[in-house]
C-alpha cells in the first residue's frame, strides 16, 4: 500500500499583498517538511508535509521531487496522477504550466513541459527490446460538463468505467506524438481552448478544471504482450469568495460550480480517510464529474501526488488554512499499485491466449469479404465494439457501473431541478412580499387621503356657515345703496 505524496508550495507575495500588508507573512519555516502557520486570530498551527516549497523554491525542485518518480512509473505501466489544489491566484497554473508550456526559460518551465521531456527521456533510455508509443488527450470540466479541448464539438463527454480499463472518457480525442516538441505544440493548442476569465484576484483566472492525459504503451518486440500506463495532470480551478474576487453574472455562476465540485472532492477525501478500519463505506465519487474522473487517482490503481498551492499573506490566511487541512487529510489516503498489461485479460477460459484487437478486426473483415448476409450484421457490431465505436459492457460489474451512471445522472438532474424550483419559489415569495408592501402603502395613502378629504369638507362646511351668517347683514346694505 502506498500513500498520496502531499506537498505544499507558497508563492511569493503579490504586489497588492505588499501594498496592503507590507512584507508580513503568516508562515514561519522550521525545515523542508515542517512550518508554523498563524491564522487571522493569531493562533498558531504546526503542519508537516512530505515536502514544503517556500517562495524561494524553483520549478525544477518541484518537478524532481513531486513528478519525476511518477513519470518513471508511468513508463513502467504504473498509473500516476499529479493534482494542483488551492484558492484562486495561489499559483496552481503557474506551477503546472509556467508562463507558457512553450517557454524555453529553464527556471520558469512548469510541470507539464518537464513531464513531457521526462517521458521521452525515459523512453530513450529504456531497453531496446521495448517499443513505446505516447498518446495525448486533454479535457476541461466546465460547468459540470467534460469538454474535449482538442475537439470543441465534443462538449459533453461521458465518463465510463470498465473492469479492465477503469475510468474511461468515452470518445475523447487521442493524438499520437513522436517527440517532445510535437507533444508541447499539441498541448499548447488545447490550452488555447481552455476557459479563462478575469477577477479582482487573478487577471487570467481558470474557470474550469483542466486535465492532461498521457497514455504510455510499451510493447515487447518479441511477442504480442503490452503494458499501458496513464499519467494524468490535473490543474484544478481555485476556490473563490465572491466578496474578494468581485465575481458577478456569468463569472459568479462559474465560481459557484467550481466551489461545488471542490466541495464534492473534499467529501470524497473525508470519506476515504474517516471510515472505520475494516468496514466498507460509501465513497461519493459520483457526486461530481471531477470526483468521478479522479476515482482511480484517489481510490484505485494510481501513484498520486498533491501540490497544495498557498498564499503566504495574512489577508488570505483563512483560505490557506483550508487548503493545508485538505492536504493533510489527503495525505492519509492509501493506494494500491500494479502495472496494467494484456496478459490477464487475453487468457480464454481454456487458458489459451486470445488474438489482439487488430487480429480480431482483420478476421472479421476477411469473413465480410467472403459473404454478406444477416450474420454480417452481427460481425459488424462486433467490429464496432472492438474499435470502440459502440460501448459494450462485457461484465456484470460494467453493467452495474453503467446502471449507476444513469442513476447518478438522473439524481443530479433531479437535484438541479429542485434547486431551480427552490430558487423560483424564493423569487416568487420576494415578489409577493414586494406586492404586499406596495398594496399596504396604497391602502395607507388612500386612508390618509380620505382623512384629509373629510377635514377639508369640514372646513368648507364651517366656512359656508360663516358666510351664510354674513349674507342677511350684507343684503340690507346693498338694498339701501340701490334705493339711493
C-alpha positions in Angstrom: 0.0 0.0 0.0 1.2 3.5 -0.9 0.1 6.9 0.4 -0.5 10.1 -1.5 2.5 12.3 -1.7 1.3 15.6 -0.3 3.4 18.8 -0.7 2.7 22.5 -0.2 4.1 25.4 -2.1 4.0 29.1 -1.0 4.2 31.6 -3.8 5.9 35.0 -3.3 3.8 37.9 -2.1 1.9 39.7 -4.8 2.3 43.5 -5.4 -1.3 44.0 -4.0 -0.4 42.0 -0.9 2.7 44.0 -0.3 0.8 47.3 -0.8 -1.9 46.3 1.7 0.1 44.4 4.3 3.8 45.1 3.6 6.2 42.2 3.9 4.3 40.4 6.7 3.6 36.7 6.2 1.5 34.1 8.1 4.1 31.3 7.9 7.4 30.5 9.7 9.8 28.0 8.2 11.0 25.2 10.6 12.6 22.9 8.0 11.9 21.4 4.5 8.9 19.4 5.8 7.5 21.5 8.6 6.4 25.0 9.2 4.3 27.2 11.7 1.1 28.8 10.4 -0.6 31.7 12.0 -4.3 32.3 11.3 -6.4 35.5 11.3 -6.8 35.2 15.1 -3.1 34.9 15.7 -3.5 31.2 16.6 -0.5 29.0 15.6 -0.6 25.6 13.9 2.2 23.3 13.1 1.9 21.4 9.7 4.1 18.6 8.3 4.1 17.6 4.7 6.3 15.3 2.5 7.9 18.5 1.2 7.5 22.2 1.7 8.4 24.5 -1.2 8.9 28.0 0.1 8.7 31.2 -2.0 12.4 30.8 -3.0 11.9 27.3 -4.4 12.3 26.9 -8.2 10.2 24.9 -10.7 12.9 22.2 -11.1 12.8 21.3 -7.4 9.0 20.8 -7.6 9.3 18.6 -10.6 12.2 16.4 -9.4 10.6 15.7 -6.0 6.9 15.6 -6.9 6.7 14.4 -10.6 9.8 12.6 -11.7 9.1 9.4 -9.7 5.6 9.3 -11.1 6.9 9.9 -14.7 9.3 6.9 -14.4 6.5 4.7 -13.0 4.2 5.7 -15.9 6.8 4.4 -18.4 6.8 1.1 -16.4 2.9 0.9 -16.8 2.0 2.2 -13.4 -0.7 4.8 -13.4 0.1 8.2 -11.9 -1.7 11.4 -11.1 -0.5 14.9 -10.1 -3.0 17.4 -8.8 -2.6 21.1 -8.0 -5.1 22.4 -5.4 -5.6 25.8 -3.8 -7.5 29.1 -3.8 -7.7 31.2 -6.9 -4.5 33.1 -7.6 -2.4 30.8 -5.4 0.0 29.7 -8.3 -1.6 26.4 -9.4 -1.5 27.1 -13.1 2.0 28.6 -12.9 3.3 25.5 -11.1 1.6 23.3 -13.8 2.5 25.2 -17.0 4.8 28.1 -16.1 4.3 31.3 -18.0 3.7 29.1 -21.1 4.4 25.5 -21.8 6.4 26.6 -24.9 8.7 28.9 -22.9 12.4 27.9 -23.0 13.5 29.6 -19.8 14.7 26.6 -17.7 14.0 28.5 -14.4 10.3 29.1 -15.3 9.2 25.9 -17.0 6.3 24.3 -15.2 5.4 20.6 -14.6 3.7 19.9 -17.9 6.7 20.7 -20.2 9.1 18.9 -17.8 6.8 15.9 -17.7 6.8 15.7 -21.5 10.6 15.9 -21.6 10.8 13.3 -18.8 8.6 10.8 -20.6 10.6 10.9 -23.8 13.9 10.8 -21.9 12.8 7.7 -20.0 11.7 6.0 -23.2 15.1 6.8 -24.9 17.0 5.3 -22.0 14.9 2.1 -21.9 15.8 -1.3 -23.2 15.9 -1.9 -26.9 13.5 -4.8 -26.7 10.6 -2.4 -25.9 8.6 -0.4 -28.3 6.8 2.7 -26.9 4.0 4.9 -28.0 2.5 8.0 -26.4 -1.0 9.4 -26.9 -2.3 12.7 -25.6 -5.8 13.7 -24.5 -6.9 17.0 -22.9 -10.2 17.9 -21.4 -11.7 20.5 -19.1 -14.6 20.2 -16.7 -16.6 23.4 -17.2 -20.0 24.0 -15.6 -20.2 20.2 -14.8 -19.6 19.2 -18.5 -16.5 17.4 -19.8 -15.2 19.2 -22.9 -12.6 17.9 -25.3 -10.0 20.7 -25.7 -8.7 19.0 -28.9 -12.1 18.9 -30.5 -14.6 21.6 -29.2 -17.5 19.8 -30.9 -17.3 17.2 -28.2 -18.6 19.4 -25.4 -20.3 16.8 -23.2 -18.1 13.7 -23.0 -19.5 10.8 -20.9 -17.4 9.2 -18.2 -17.5 5.4 -18.2 -16.0 2.7 -16.1 -14.9 -0.8 -17.1 -13.2 -3.6 -15.1 -10.3 -3.8 -17.5 -9.6 -0.1 -18.1 -11.0 1.7 -15.0 -12.3 5.2 -15.6 -12.6 6.0 -19.3 -13.6 9.1 -21.2 -15.9 7.8 -23.9 -14.9 9.1 -27.3 -12.3 11.5 -26.2 -9.7 12.6 -28.8 -6.3 10.8 -28.6 -3.4 12.2 -30.5 -0.2 10.2 -31.0 3.0 12.1 -30.7 6.5 11.1 -31.7 8.7 13.6 -29.7 8.6 16.3 -27.0 8.3 19.2 -29.4 5.2 17.8 -31.1 3.7 17.0 -27.8 4.1 20.5 -26.5 2.7 22.1 -29.6 -0.3 19.8 -29.4 -0.9 20.6 -25.7 -0.5 24.3 -26.5 -3.4 24.2 -28.9 -5.5 22.6 -26.2 -4.6 25.2 -23.6 -5.6 27.9 -26.0 -9.2 26.5 -25.9 -9.4 26.5 -22.1 -12.0 28.7 -20.5 -10.4 31.6 -18.5 -11.8 34.9 -17.1 -10.7 37.9 -15.1 -11.4 38.6 -11.4 -10.1 41.0 -8.9 -7.7 38.4 -7.6 -6.5 37.0 -10.9 -6.2 38.6 -14.3 -6.3 35.2 -16.0 -8.4 33.0 -13.7 -9.1 29.4 -14.7 -12.9 28.9 -14.9 -12.6 25.2 -15.3 -10.7 22.1 -14.1 -8.1 21.2 -16.7 -6.9 17.5 -17.2 -3.9 16.5 -19.2 -3.8 12.7 -20.0 -0.7 10.9 -21.2 -1.2 7.3 -22.3 2.1 5.4 -22.5 2.0 2.0 -24.1 5.0 -0.4 -24.1 5.1 -3.4 -26.4 7.6 -6.3 -26.3 9.0 -6.7 -29.8 9.4 -10.5 -29.4 5.7 -11.3 -28.8 2.3 -9.7 -28.6 2.5 -8.6 -25.0 2.0 -5.0 -24.0 1.6 -2.8 -20.9 -0.1 0.6 -20.6 0.4 3.3 -18.0 -1.6 6.6 -17.7 -0.2 9.8 -16.4 -2.8 12.4 -15.5 -2.0 16.0 -14.6 -4.9 17.9 -13.0 -4.9 21.7 -12.8 -7.9 22.4 -10.6 -9.7 25.7 -10.7 -9.3 27.7 -7.5 -11.8 28.1 -4.7 -13.4 31.6 -4.7 -15.1 34.0 -2.4 -17.3 36.5 -4.3 -16.5 39.3 -1.9 -12.8 39.0 -2.7 -13.0 38.2 -6.4 -15.8 40.7 -7.2 -17.4 37.9 -9.3 -20.9 38.6 -10.7 -23.1 37.4 -13.5 -21.7 34.5 -15.5 -18.4 34.6 -13.6 -20.3 34.2 -10.3 -22.2 31.2 -11.7 -18.9 29.6 -12.8 -17.5 30.2 -9.3 -20.5 28.5 -7.7 -20.0 25.4 -9.9 -16.2 25.4 -9.2 -16.8 25.6 -5.4 -19.5 22.9 -5.5 -17.2 20.4 -7.3 -14.3 21.2 -4.9 -16.7 20.6 -2.0 -17.5 17.2 -3.6 -13.8 16.5 -3.8 -13.4 17.3 -0.1 -16.3 15.0 0.8 -14.6 12.2 -1.1 -11.3 12.8 0.8 -13.2 12.8 4.1 -15.0 9.5 3.2 -11.7 7.9 2.2 -9.9 8.9 5.4 -12.6 8.9 8.0 -14.1 5.4 7.5 -13.9 2.8 10.2 -11.0 0.3 9.7 -12.1 -3.0 8.1 -15.5 -1.6 7.3 -16.6 -0.7 3.8 -18.2 2.7 3.5 -19.8 4.6 0.7 -17.4 6.9 -1.3 -19.4 9.6 -3.2 -17.3 9.6 -6.3 -20.4 10.1 -8.5 -21.4 13.4 -6.9 -19.5 15.4 -9.5 -17.7 14.9 -12.8 -14.4 15.9 -11.1 -14.5 13.2 -8.4 -15.8 10.6 -10.9 -12.8 11.4 -13.2 -10.4 11.2 -10.3 -11.8 7.9 -8.9 -8.8 5.8 -9.9 -6.4 8.6 -8.7 -7.9 8.8 -5.3 -9.2 5.3 -4.6 -7.8 3.0 -7.1 -4.7 1.9 -9.0 -2.5 5.1 -9.2 0.5 6.7 -7.6 -0.8 10.1 -6.7 0.9 13.4 -5.7 -0.9 16.5 -4.4 0.6 20.0 -4.6 -1.2 22.4 -2.3 -0.6 26.0 -3.5 -1.0 28.8 -1.0 -0.5 32.5 -0.5 1.7 33.4 2.5 -0.2 36.7 3.0 -2.2 37.2 6.3 -5.0 38.5 4.1 -5.5 35.0 2.7 -4.8 33.1 5.9 -8.4 31.6 6.1 -8.2 30.2 2.6 -4.7 29.0 3.0 -5.6 27.2 6.3 -8.4 25.4 4.5 -6.1 24.3 1.7 -3.5 23.0 4.2 -6.1 21.0 6.1 -7.3 19.5 2.8 -3.7 18.4 2.0 -3.3 16.8 5.5 -6.4 14.7 5.1 -5.4 13.6 1.6 -2.1 12.5 2.8 -3.7 9.6 4.7 -5.3 8.0 1.6 -3.8 4.6 0.9 -3.3 3.5 -2.7 -2.9 0.0 -4.3 -0.5 -0.1 -7.3 0.1 -2.6 -10.0 1.1 -2.5 -13.7 -1.6 -3.0 -16.3 -1.0 -5.4 -19.1 -2.9 -7.5 -21.6 -1.7 -10.8 -20.2 -4.5 -11.3 -17.7 -7.4 -10.4 -19.9 -6.0 -12.1 -23.0 -6.5 -15.6 -21.5 -9.6 -17.5 -22.5 -11.4 -20.0 -20.4 -9.3 -22.8 -21.7 -6.1 -20.9 -20.9 -5.1 -20.1 -24.5 -4.3 -16.5 -25.4 -6.9 -14.6 -27.4 -6.0 -12.7 -30.5 -5.2 -9.0 -30.3 -7.7 -6.3 -31.2 -6.1 -5.8 -34.7 -6.1 -9.5 -35.4 -9.7 -9.8 -34.4 -10.6 -6.9 -36.7 -8.7 -8.5 -39.6 -10.5 -11.8 -39.0 -13.9 -10.1 -39.1 -13.1 -8.1 -42.3 -11.9 -11.3 -44.0 -15.2 -13.0 -43.3 -17.1 -10.0 -44.5 -15.3 -10.2 -47.9 -16.5 -13.8 -48.3 -20.2 -13.3 -47.6 -22.7 -10.5 -46.8 -25.9 -11.7 -45.2 -27.7 -11.4 -41.9 -24.8 -12.8 -39.9 -22.7 -9.9 -41.2 -24.7 -7.5 -39.2 -23.6 -9.3 -36.0 -20.0 -9.3 -37.3 -20.2 -5.5 -37.9 -21.5 -5.0 -34.4 -18.6 -7.0 -33.0 -16.2 -4.9 -35.2 -17.6 -1.7 -33.9 -17.3 -2.8 -30.3 -13.7 -3.8 -30.8 -13.0 -0.5 -32.4 -14.6 1.4 -29.6 -17.4 2.8 -31.7 -20.0 1.1 -29.6 -19.9 0.8 -25.9 -20.4 -2.8 -24.8 -20.4 -3.6 -21.1 -18.8 -7.0 -21.0 -19.2 -8.0 -17.4 -21.8 -7.7 -14.6 -19.5 -5.0 -13.0 -19.7 -3.0 -16.2 -23.5 -3.3 -16.3 -23.8 -2.3 -12.7 -21.5 0.7 -13.4 -23.5 1.8 -16.4 -26.7 1.5 -14.4 -25.1 3.5 -11.6 -24.1 6.2 -14.1 -27.6 6.6 -15.4 -29.0 6.6 -11.8 -26.4 9.2 -10.8 -27.1 11.4 -13.8 -30.9 11.2 -13.0 -30.3 12.1 -9.3 -28.1 15.0 -10.3 -30.7 16.2 -12.8 -33.5 16.0 -10.2 -31.3 17.8 -7.6 -30.7 20.6 -10.2 -34.5 20.8 -10.9 -35.2 21.0 -7.2 -32.6 23.8 -6.7 -34.2 25.7 -9.7 -37.7 25.2 -8.2 -36.5 26.4 -4.8 -34.9 29.5 -6.5 -38.2 30.2 -8.3 -40.2 29.8 -5.1 -37.9 32.2 -3.3 -38.2 34.7 -6.2 -42.0 34.5 -6.2 -42.1 34.9 -2.4 -39.9 38.0 -2.7 -42.1 39.4 -5.5 -45.2 38.6 -3.4 -43.8 40.4 -0.4 -43.0 43.4 -2.5 -46.5 43.5 -3.9 -48.0 43.2 -0.4 -45.8 46.1 0.8 -46.9 48.2 -2.2 -50.6 47.3 -1.5 -50.3 48.2 2.1 -48.6 51.5 1.1 -51.5 52.3 -1.3 -54.1 51.5 1.5 -52.3 53.8 3.9 -52.2 56.5 1.2 -55.9 56.1 0.5 -56.8 56.3 4.2 -54.7 59.5 4.5 -56.5 61.0 1.5 -59.9 60.2 2.9 -59.0 61.7 6.3 -57.6 64.7 4.5 -60.7 64.9 2.4 -63.0 64.8 5.4 -61.1 67.5 7.2 -61.3 69.7 4.0 -65.1 69.1 3.8 -65.5 70.1 7.5 -63.5 73.3 6.9 -65.6 74.2 3.8 -68.8 73.5 5.7 -67.8 75.8 8.6 -66.7 78.4 6.1 -70.0 78.2 4.3 -71.9 78.6 7.6 -69.8 81.7 8.4 -70.5 83.3 5.0 -74.2 82.4 5.4 -74.4 84.4 8.6 -73.0 87.5 6.8 -75.4 87.4 3.9 -78.5 88.7 5.8 -76.5 91.6 7.2 -74.9 92.4 3.9 -78.1 92.2 1.9 -79.9 95.3 3.5 -76.9 97.5 2.9 -76.9 96.6 -0.7 -80.5 97.4 -1.0 -80.1 100.8 0.6 -77.4 101.7 -1.9 -79.6 100.6 -4.7 -82.6 102.7 -3.5 -80.4 105.8 -3.4 
